[in-house]
Amino acid sequence: MFDTSLRRALAALAFDRAWITPDRLTIAGLVLGLGSAATAAAQLWWVSLALWLVSRVFDGFDGSLARLRRERADAADGETGHSEAGGFLDIVADFTVDGFTVFGVGVGATAGFDAPWWPFVLVLVGYYLNGGAFLAFSSIAERTNRQIDDGRSLSFLGRIAAGTETIIVHSLWLIFPFVAWQIAVVWAVFVGISAVQRMFAGYRALR
């Protein structure tokens, strides 16, 4: 969402406190994201939107804070107190929040606006395919020493449907829940294209 250097500066300004750790930011983002899913299912759309956006702020800065502290510890030849477990937690939290948010919006939209279920199921299938593609690539790339080193815990094959686009789309169907299923249809197409792109890119990179 932001330039890496800007995100790191903002992380230092807003979150670099002794009692705040990257893992705590991740867990806070997870809890707020699940709250967003629950309130969407209850058709509390504006509450859900607020929880969603705050959760994504925390999610956006946990990695930046971890890298900031890692660099500071390296400069001081010390320990960061942050392991790859934090990266694992971040990935699990992202998948959990994204999936439950789609589910929550689907419940709320079908109950409140008589929307069909299948567009939301298509989005979830698309997320499943994308997740499978980049997790498989990351695992094999690690074993064959072909990692994409962008500072993240996994080798990430970025395509047209990535983090920023996900935040925007999930916000849109909370702002306009009466057309959430139409937004989901369009989003499912983009997520599907992204999955195909990741499959081809991963295959070419590993050949």
Secondary structure by P-SEA (a helix, b strand, c coil): cccaaaaaaaaaaccccccccaaaaaaaaaaaaaaaaaaaaacaaaaaaaaaaaaaaaaacaaaaaaaaaaaaaaacccccccaaaaaaaaaaaaaaaaaaaaaaaaaaaaaccccaaaaaaaaaaaaaaaaaaaaaaaaaaaaccccccccccccccccccaaaaaaaaaaaaacccaaaaaaaaaaaaaaaaaaaaaaaaaaaac
